[in-house]
């Protein structure tokens, strides 16, 4: 069974840098990961973070891409097998960046989450 270490989501914004400054200043969060159009801010030393995505068309519509952060020590193939044995299915699997794996799963009702 996979151990969840954090819940996460991605928040679409119009101005990426302004949003990063806001969440950092308002909640004392720090940047923990950055790519071209997304920055994760969180509590350093933990898996607690969320993504801020430059997506002007979706900004203001609330969180998207809800996910479960799985313990780094977990074997990804074992996690995938456990999801399938429990009645879920894997919709997509890949890497956000080298060494940053993800999978999109669907629970038995078809709700999709990223792990």
N, C-alpha and C positions, 0 to 999 in steps of 0.2 A: 504494500500500500504506500502511495506517495505521500510524503509529508509536505503540507502547504506551509510556507514560511511568511507569506504575505498575499493580500489581495491587491490587484492593480487595475488601473484603467488608463485610458488616454483621453485627454481633454483637448478638443480642437480650439484654436485661437487664431485671431487675425494677425497679431504682432507677437512673434515668438519671443523676442528679447524682452519686451515689456512684460509679458506674462511670466517669464522666468524670474525677472526682478520682483514682480509682485509676490509670487508664492515664496520666494526666498526671503524677502523682507517681512512679509506679513506673518509667516509661520516658521522662520528660521530654518528653512530647508536649504540643502546644498545640491548643486549639480552633481549627479553621479554618473551620467552617461550623456553623450552628445553625438548626433549624426546631422546630416544636412538639414532636415526639416523637423527634427524631434529632439527634445531634451528631456531627460528624466531627472526630476528633483526628488530628494528624499532625505532620510536620516542616515548619515554616513555610518558604516559599520553594521548596518542592518539591511534587510531586503525590502524595507518599507520605502516605496517610491511610487510616483506616477508620472506618466508621460505627458508632455505638453507638445502638441503637434501643430505646426503651421498648416492650417486648413481653413482659409477665410470663408469658404462656402458653407462649412458646417459649424463655424464658431457660434457660440451662444445656444447650441442645441443640446448641451450637456455631454456627459462622458460617453465615450464609445470604446469599443475594443476592450471589454472587461475581461480580466484574466485572473489566473491563479499562479502565484510564483511558487515553484517547486524547489525544495531543498537542492542546493548545488551538488550535494553528494549522491543524489538519486541517479540511478542508471536510467537514461531516457527510454531505452527500449523496454525496460521493466515497467516504467510508468505507462507507456503506450499500451502494453499488454494488459496491465491492470485496468485501464479504462475500458478496453474492449471486453475483457472478461466480465466487467460490471454492467455491460449493456450499452456502452457508448461507442461512438465511432470516430475515427480520425478523418477530418475533412482536408487538412493540409499539414505538411510538415516541411520545415526548412530552417534557414538561419537568417536572422535580422542583419547580422554582420558576422564576420569570421569568429567562431567560438561562442556565438550568442544564439543557441538553438531555440526554436519554438515549435509548437504544434497547435493547430486549431482543432478542437474536439467538439463533438455534439453529444449532449446527454440524451437519454432515451426519449425526451420530449422534443428534441431538435434544437434546444438552446445551445448556441455556440459560445465557447469560451476559449481563450488562449492560455496555453501553459508554456 
